[in-house]
Amino acid sequence: MAEGVLSPGVNLEAFSQAIAAIQALRSSVTRVFDCLKDGMRNKETLEGREKGFVAAFQESLHSVSRDLGELERLSNLVGKPSENHPLHNSGLLSLDPVQDKTPLYSQLLQAYKWSNKLQYHAGLASGLLNQQSLKRSANQMGVSAKRRPKAQPTTLVLPPQYVDDVISRIDRMFPEMSIQLSRPNGTSAMLLVTLGKVLKVIVVMRSLFIDRTIVKGYNENVYTEDGKLDIWSKSNYQVFQKVTDHATTALLHYQLPQMPDVVVRSFMTWLRSYIKLFQAPCQRCGKFLQEGLPPTWRDFRTLEAFHDTCRQ
């Protein structure tokens, strides 16, 4: 193609040829990868296969280099759109005859475009963050403002009487779950939650904030030799060790520091879903056992049962 004088704006003919050059370049690159994929074939001797492979690979690389050079040549002929974006009086800078030496207008235009794009993406990020606000625990359990106490303490250190009232209300909510509260080390509460005849859970609390949980079988011993709750020993059964790990994950999920009573209620509701630990099938595979274990995972939103591998 003979190089001519470029008209203002985009050279449509060169633009069309550049598209064809891009297609040719893609075909050349594809041939390079096909050559690498096929390797040394169709030759009887090893030396013949090596020479054939090297020759074909060099020819493919030359084709890529040739097509890339043609594309670069055509890109210079395409031209650029006229920068006629009105930026008030700053548009007069584009009339500077020495724009190549002092490209103020083009730099200003680039900064203006970048600022608009930044503002657009910031608006999208703000909308996504607002959708993921800390409302999931409250909305999930359907807690209304009428059911909450009118005056709730907002500090981290809550009165023991307030903690006792919250635990007592939760105990009355679930008939198949019994909660025993004790304070062996001062004001910090420790709960022994018995869920039917399925399992027992030791919940260590700091005020109304749950620090850790240990899940054991219904027939396992949960006390030490001196009669205190054993908060360090694991369960002897793998199924309850799995449930302990899931309970720790649930503590990280149910987080709402402004309303700790809602967090405790949400966690206890999730824990109550294990009442059918050995009776509910997996909602994905439909099996009761997988690798000798029942479905130990409970979805935080729907409370449905899943095997640990099926929930992925």
Salt bridges, closest charged atoms under 4 A:
ASP34 OD1 - LYS37 NZ 3.92
ASP38 OD1 - ARG41 NH1 3.99
GLU47 OE2 - LYS51 NZ 3.24
GLU70 OE2 - ARG73 NH2 2.73
ASP164 OD1 - ARG183 NH2 2.83
GLU176 OE2 - ARG272 NE 2.27
ASP211 OD1 - ARG206 NE 3.68
ASP230 OD2 - LYS216 NZ 3.91
ASP261 OD2 - ARG265 NH2 3.99
ASP308 OD2 - LYS242 NZ 3.09
ASP308 OD1 - ARG311 NE 2.89
